[in-house]
Amino acid sequence: MEELNIRISGRAGRITLTRPKALNALSHQMALDLKAALDMWRDDPAVSLVIIDAEGDRAFCAGGDIAAVYQAGLKGDHQVGRDFFRDEYLMNATIADYPKPIVAFMQGFVMGGGVGIGGHAGHRIVGDTTRIAMPESNIGLIPDVGGTWLLSRAPGRIGEYLALTAGRMGPGDAIHAGFADSYLPEAEWPALIAELEQHGDATRIQGVTPPDSPLAARDLAAFGERHPPDIMAALQAAGDEEALKPMRRNSPLSMAAGLALVRAARGDRRMQESLSREYRYTYRATEQTDFLEGVRAQIIDKDRNPNWQADASPLAVDALLSPLGDDELTWEEI
């Protein structure tokens, strides 16, 4: 069965994720096909804009389909993961730098790899069911797919909070944090899509007043502390059990590396710089981190009881984020 429905309708290039039973999880082939479609339409005068949406009510895209990466990693084959992440990041950068408007309609779960598709579009539309998150610290990974770039540009310490807690954002929070642009009730999406297909004009997108943002009212000062243990101590002193609870169960290494990546991304001029830094971690993930154990506990066995073992010291984080030499992710392809 096709995982993407790629076609031209009116003046719009249309890409629809068609794996609703799998919550539209992004496979390696989907990443390759999505980028190929965008490359094909880049100079096509028949395509004025691109619309990306997804089948099903539950998810736009709930993350990457990493079963193959997990199985290969168990066998000592780390190239499968490296190739997947590399090609996914090339696709993310293609979306971010695309010369034509890309409009993403993001319902339900938009997590990890889903943020890498919708979060970098020029026009990001959310509705009442939207729940956006970067939950990688829960599986021993780091916010990737350009997630550290987005997190680094969220107001205040929201980026650190979301990276370390894997917190979910509704539509109001997503717009406040810079992960979305417009709120529109989902019942109105088909009419807007039809109008965009007819006119090919993204300036016709008109959202309505979004719901309030609970995140905007939260005191996140503790997330300005230097390291995760310092942040947890400050949260303990403040009695913020809501933030402490997920941090106690997330990977210590992932939180430490994610924190470093979000803060480093604040100095980046292009998202590609953030992606290259993220790739240093994901390139090494199946071999040197808790990633395989996190996937086992959360996705494979689903016992929700990971046995985190990886060194989370600053020296270990620095080593995982050090340059890859000839394997560094570069951007000649874009």
C-alpha positions as CSV (number, residue, x, y, z in Angstrom):
1,M,0.0,0.0,0.0
2,E,1.2,3.5,-0.8
3,E,2.4,5.5,2.2
4,L,2.0,8.8,0.5
5,N,-0.5,10.1,-2.0
6,I,1.4,12.5,-4.3
7,R,-0.5,14.4,-7.0
8,I,-1.3,17.8,-8.5
9,S,-4.7,19.2,-7.9
10,G,-5.5,22.5,-9.5
11,R,-2.6,24.8,-8.8
12,A,-1.4,22.8,-5.7
13,G,1.0,20.0,-5.3
14,R,-0.6,17.7,-2.8
15,I,1.2,15.3,-0.5
16,T,-1.0,13.3,1.8
17,L,0.3,10.8,4.4
18,T,-1.7,7.6,4.1
19,R,-0.8,5.4,7.0
20,P,-3.5,6.3,9.5
21,K,-3.5,2.9,11.2
22,A,0.2,3.6,12.0
23,L,-0.5,7.2,13.0
24,N,1.1,8.2,9.8
25,A,4.6,7.3,11.2
26,L,7.3,8.4,8.8
27,S,9.3,5.6,7.1
28,H,12.6,6.0,5.4
29,Q,11.0,5.6,2.0
30,M,8.4,8.3,2.8
31,A,11.2,10.7,3.6
32,L,12.8,10.0,0.3
33,D,9.6,10.2,-1.7
34,L,8.5,13.4,0.0
35,K,11.7,15.2,-0.8
36,A,11.6,13.8,-4.4
37,A,8.1,15.3,-4.9
38,L,9.3,18.7,-3.6
39,D,12.3,18.6,-5.9
40,M,10.1,17.7,-8.8
41,W,7.7,20.7,-8.2
42,R,10.4,23.2,-7.4
43,D,10.5,24.6,-10.9
44,D,7.2,23.4,-12.2
45,P,5.1,26.4,-13.2
46,A,1.9,24.4,-12.8
47,V,2.5,24.2,-9.0
48,S,2.0,27.5,-7.2
49,L,2.1,26.0,-3.7
50,V,2.3,22.7,-1.9
51,I,-0.2,21.3,0.6
52,I,0.8,18.6,3.1
53,D,-1.9,16.8,5.1
54,A,-2.7,13.4,6.4
55,E,-5.4,10.8,6.5
56,G,-7.2,9.9,9.7
57,D,-8.4,11.8,12.8
58,R,-5.7,10.7,15.3
59,A,-2.4,11.9,13.8
60,F,-0.8,14.1,11.2
61,C,2.4,12.1,11.9
62,A,3.2,10.7,15.3
63,G,6.9,10.3,14.7
64,G,9.4,8.3,12.7
65,D,8.9,4.6,11.9
66,I,12.1,3.4,13.7
67,A,11.5,-0.3,13.9
68,A,14.0,-1.1,11.1
69,V,16.6,1.2,12.8
70,Y,16.0,-0.7,16.1
71,Q,16.3,-4.2,14.6
72,A,19.4,-3.3,12.7
73,G,21.0,-1.7,15.7
74,L,20.5,-4.8,17.8
75,K,22.4,-6.7,15.2
76,G,25.3,-4.2,15.2
77,D,24.3,-2.6,11.9
78,H,24.4,1.1,12.7
79,Q,24.3,2.3,9.1
80,V,20.5,1.8,8.7
81,G,19.9,4.4,11.4
82,R,22.5,6.8,10.0
83,D,21.0,6.6,6.5
84,F,17.5,7.1,7.8
85,F,18.3,10.1,9.9
86,R,20.5,11.7,7.1
87,D,17.8,11.4,4.5
88,E,15.1,12.6,6.9
89,Y,17.1,15.7,7.7
90,L,17.7,16.4,4.1
91,M,14.0,16.4,3.6
92,N,13.4,18.6,6.6
93,A,15.8,21.2,5.2
94,T,14.1,21.0,1.8
95,I,10.8,22.0,3.4
96,A,12.4,24.8,5.4
97,D,14.1,26.4,2.4
98,Y,11.4,25.7,-0.2
99,P,11.0,28.6,-2.7
100,K,7.2,28.1,-2.9
101,P,4.7,28.3,-0.1
102,I,4.1,25.0,1.8
103,V,0.9,24.7,3.8
104,A,0.7,22.0,6.5
105,F,-2.6,20.9,8.0
106,M,-1.7,19.2,11.3
107,Q,-4.4,17.4,13.2
108,G,-4.0,15.0,16.2
109,F,-0.6,13.9,17.2
110,V,2.3,15.8,15.6
111,M,5.4,14.4,17.2
112,G,9.1,14.1,16.4
113,G,9.3,13.3,12.7
114,G,5.9,14.9,12.2
115,V,7.3,18.2,13.5
116,G,10.1,17.7,11.0
117,I,7.4,17.7,8.2
118,G,4.9,20.2,9.4
119,G,6.9,22.4,11.7
120,H,9.1,23.8,9.0
121,A,6.4,24.6,6.5
122,G,5.8,28.3,5.7
123,H,2.1,28.1,6.8
124,R,1.4,25.8,9.7
125,I,-2.3,25.2,10.5
126,V,-3.5,23.6,13.7
127,G,-6.9,22.7,15.1
128,D,-8.6,21.6,18.3
129,T,-7.2,18.0,18.2
130,T,-3.6,19.1,17.6
131,R,-1.1,17.9,20.1
132,I,2.5,18.7,19.2
133,A,5.6,17.4,21.1
134,M,9.2,16.5,20.8
135,P,9.2,13.4,23.0
136,E,12.6,12.0,22.1
137,S,14.0,12.1,25.6
138,N,11.5,9.5,26.5
139,I,13.2,7.0,24.1
140,G,16.8,7.9,24.6
141,L,17.1,10.2,21.6
142,I,17.3,14.0,21.3
143,P,14.9,16.5,19.7
144,D,16.0,16.2,16.1
145,V,14.5,16.9,12.6
146,G,15.3,20.5,13.2
147,G,13.5,20.4,16.5
148,T,16.3,22.1,18.4
149,W,16.1,25.0,16.0
150,L,12.4,25.5,16.7
151,L,12.8,24.9,20.5
152,S,15.7,27.4,20.6
153,R,13.4,30.1,19.2
154,A,10.5,29.5,21.6
155,P,9.9,32.4,24.1
156,G,11.8,32.3,27.4
157,R,12.7,28.8,28.6
158,I,9.9,27.0,26.8
159,G,12.4,25.3,24.6
160,E,14.3,23.7,27.5
161,Y,11.0,22.8,29.2
162,L,9.7,21.0,26.1
163,A,13.0,19.2,25.4
164,L,13.4,17.9,28.9
165,T,9.8,17.0,29.8
166,A,8.6,15.9,26.3
167,G,5.5,18.1,27.1
168,R,2.6,18.3,24.7
169,M,1.3,21.5,23.2
170,G,-2.3,22.1,22.2
171,P,-3.1,24.6,19.5
172,G,-2.7,27.7,21.6
173,D,0.6,26.6,23.0
174,A,1.9,25.5,19.6
175,I,1.3,29.0,18.2
176,H,2.8,30.7,21.3
177,A,5.9,28.6,21.1
178,G,6.4,29.1,17.4
179,F,5.5,25.6,16.2
180,A,2.4,26.8,14.3
181,D,1.1,29.9,12.7
182,S,-2.7,29.7,12.4
183,Y,-5.6,28.1,14.3
184,L,-8.7,27.0,12.3
185,P,-11.4,24.5,13.3
186,E,-10.8,21.3,11.5
187,A,-14.3,21.3,10.0
188,E,-13.1,24.3,7.9
189,W,-10.0,22.7,6.5
190,P,-11.5,21.1,3.4
191,A,-13.0,24.4,2.2
192,L,-9.6,26.1,2.7
193,I,-7.8,23.3,0.9
194,A,-10.2,23.6,-2.1
195,E,-9.7,27.4,-2.2
196,L,-5.9,26.9,-2.2
197,E,-6.1,24.4,-4.9
198,Q,-8.2,26.7,-7.0
199,H,-6.2,29.9,-6.6
200,G,-2.7,28.8,-5.5
201,D,-2.6,31.8,-3.2
202,A,-1.4,31.2,0.3
203,T,-2.3,34.7,1.3
204,R,-5.9,33.5,1.4
205,I,-5.1,31.6,4.6
206,Q,-7.0,33.4,7.5
207,G,-7.0,31.7,10.9
208,V,-9.2,32.7,13.8
209,T,-8.3,33.6,17.4
210,P,-6.5,30.6,18.9
211,P,-7.2,29.1,22.3
212,D,-5.2,30.4,25.3
213,S,-1.7,29.1,25.8
214,P,-1.2,27.6,29.3
215,L,2.5,27.5,28.6
216,A,2.6,31.3,28.4
217,A,1.5,31.5,32.0
218,R,3.9,29.0,33.5
219,D,6.9,29.9,35.6
220,L,9.8,28.1,33.8
221,A,12.7,29.9,35.5
222,A,14.1,26.6,36.8
223,F,14.9,25.6,33.2
224,G,17.5,28.4,33.0
225,E,19.7,26.3,35.3
226,R,22.9,24.9,33.8
227,H,22.4,21.1,33.8
228,P,19.4,18.8,34.2
229,P,20.2,17.9,37.8
230,D,20.3,21.6,38.6
231,I,17.0,22.1,36.9
232,M,15.5,19.2,38.8
233,A,16.8,20.6,42.1
234,A,15.2,24.0,41.3
235,L,11.9,22.3,40.4
236,Q,12.0,20.3,43.6
237,A,12.5,23.5,45.6
238,A,9.6,25.1,43.7
239,G,7.3,22.1,44.2
240,D,6.8,21.7,40.5
241,E,5.9,18.0,40.5
242,E,4.3,18.3,37.0
243,A,7.6,19.0,35.4
244,L,9.6,16.7,37.7
245,K,7.6,13.6,37.0
246,P,8.5,13.1,33.3
247,M,12.1,14.2,33.9
248,R,12.5,11.4,36.5
249,R,11.6,8.8,33.9
250,N,13.3,10.3,30.8
251,S,16.9,9.4,29.7
252,P,19.4,11.4,31.7
253,L,21.8,11.4,28.7
254,S,19.0,12.5,26.3
255,M,18.0,15.4,28.6
256,A,21.6,16.6,29.0
257,A,22.3,16.4,25.3
258,G,19.0,17.9,24.3
259,L,19.6,20.8,26.7
260,A,23.0,21.4,25.2
261,L,21.6,21.2,21.6
262,V,18.7,23.7,22.2
263,R,21.1,26.2,23.7
264,A,23.6,25.8,21.0
265,A,20.9,26.3,18.3
266,R,20.2,29.8,19.7
267,G,23.4,30.9,17.9
268,D,22.6,29.2,14.6
269,R,21.8,31.3,11.5
270,R,20.2,28.5,9.5
271,M,18.3,25.4,10.5
272,Q,20.8,23.3,8.7
273,E,23.4,24.2,11.4
274,S,21.0,22.7,14.0
275,L,20.4,19.6,11.9
276,S,24.1,18.9,11.4
277,R,24.6,19.1,15.2
278,E,21.6,16.9,15.8
279,Y,23.0,14.3,13.3
280,R,26.2,14.0,15.4
281,Y,24.0,12.5,18.2
282,T,21.7,10.4,16.0
283,Y,24.6,9.1,13.9
284,R,26.0,7.6,17.2
285,A,22.6,6.8,18.8
286,T,22.3,3.1,18.1
287,E,25.9,2.4,19.1
288,Q,26.7,4.7,22.0
289,T,23.5,5.9,23.8
290,D,20.4,4.6,25.5
291,F,18.4,4.8,22.3
292,L,17.9,1.0,21.7
293,E,16.9,0.5,25.3
294,G,14.4,3.4,25.1
295,V,12.8,2.0,22.0
296,R,12.6,-1.4,23.5
297,A,10.9,-0.1,26.7
298,Q,8.5,2.3,25.0
299,I,7.8,0.8,21.6
300,I,8.8,-2.8,21.3
301,D,8.1,-4.5,24.7
302,K,6.0,-1.5,26.0
303,D,6.9,-2.2,29.6
304,R,7.6,1.5,30.0
305,N,10.5,0.6,32.3
306,P,13.7,1.6,30.5
307,N,17.0,0.7,32.2
308,W,19.1,3.8,31.5
309,Q,22.8,3.1,31.6
310,A,24.5,5.7,29.4
311,D,27.0,8.2,30.9
312,A,25.2,11.6,31.1
313,S,28.2,13.6,32.2
314,P,29.2,16.8,30.4
315,L,32.2,15.1,29.0
316,A,30.1,12.3,27.5
317,V,27.7,14.8,26.0
318,D,30.6,16.7,24.5
319,A,31.9,13.5,22.9
320,L,28.5,12.6,21.4
321,L,28.1,16.1,19.9
322,S,31.7,16.3,18.6
323,P,32.1,16.6,14.8
324,L,31.9,13.5,12.6
325,G,34.7,14.3,10.2
326,D,34.0,12.8,6.8
327,D,30.6,11.7,8.0
328,E,29.4,15.2,9.0
329,L,26.0,16.1,7.5
330,T,26.7,18.7,4.8
331,W,24.4,20.6,2.5
332,E,25.6,20.4,-1.0
333,E,22.5,18.3,-1.8
334,I,20.1,21.1,-1.0
